[in-house]
Amino acid sequence: MKNKKEKQKKLQWHPAFCSALRLELLEDAENLEFTDEFQLTEKPLQIDCTVVKVKKNCKIKNEIGKIFRKHNIFEYKSPKDELNIDTFYKAVAYACLYKVLPNHVDEILAEEITITLIRDRKPVKLLGELEKSGYECQKETAGIYYVYDVMFPVQIIASSELDTDMHVQLKALTNHLEESLMRQYLLQVSTFEGREKNLADIVLQVIVNSNMEKVLEWKGSERIMCEALRVLMADELNEERMEGQREGRVEGQREGQIRAYASLVQDGIITVETGAEKAGMSVDDFTKEMKLAGYVIPAV
């Protein structure tokens, strides 16, 4: 079993952000075209995400899209990364390269490009440095700050300050998640199906793994985790059930369920007690089955 530090290093924050952004702007999806890791040059030089308005004059309902023009560039920083003055200038440089990328001169107009910098916490130092450099920074609404006098319209988003009801997808993408926010997030994603559910799965994996210790310590965390895992592990659990069905044995289906819950216990995602309860077994019987199947029971 890999240690916690190794797991933290492998968390895929950027794909989770791109998925969360799609869900954040779900209401406007028909008017937007997303590209993850937009490659600017032949060498590795990529924008985290671009969002293109496919209908020029459409109004974006989500308030983070109020600034949008046709081409909208996003630079995302994970909770452990710093959003600093170099990030700002890098994003401006990316926007300039994006503008000159097409084959035809002025095919992308400068006035059709915007920049969004986003991190979970407010970049106080960056805002201060921008003002010292002569840029005007103003709070547009909760968690959204506009930067004026730049060659492109720029907004800086502190996702932790965003309104929870309006922006639960981006707000939940943090490593200091609160219990109430986790509940609200799960309530929303439980209604998703198809492509939206797949996007939510990507976000949920990062949310759960980056907040594992806290989630397991919360009062009533068993119920929260089971709901999270219902979303997170739906495909895996269904695969185990289908395997049992293909074998034509009820025992196979049952064994598949036990293996799925045993795997979650071994990885420290749920407790032995929860695994036993979900499998409909006593703790003693469940641990015996785990041992027989070769799973390791974590030490308490």
Secondary structure, DSSP 8 states (H G I E B T S, - for coil): ---HHHHHHT--HHHHHHHHHHHHTGGGGGGEEEEEEEE-SSSS-EEEEEEEESSTT---SSGGGTT--SEEEEEE--TTS---HHHHHHHHHHHHHHHH-SSSTTSS-GGGEEEEEEESS--HHHHHHHHHTT-EEEEEETTEEEEESSSS-EEEEEGGGS-TTT-HHHHT-SSS--HHHHHHHHHHHTT--HHHHHHHHHHHHHHHHHTHHHHHHSTTHHHHHHHHHHHHTHHHHHHHHHHHHHTT-HHHHHHHHHHHHHHHHHTTSS-HHHHHHHHTS-HHHHHHHHHHTT------
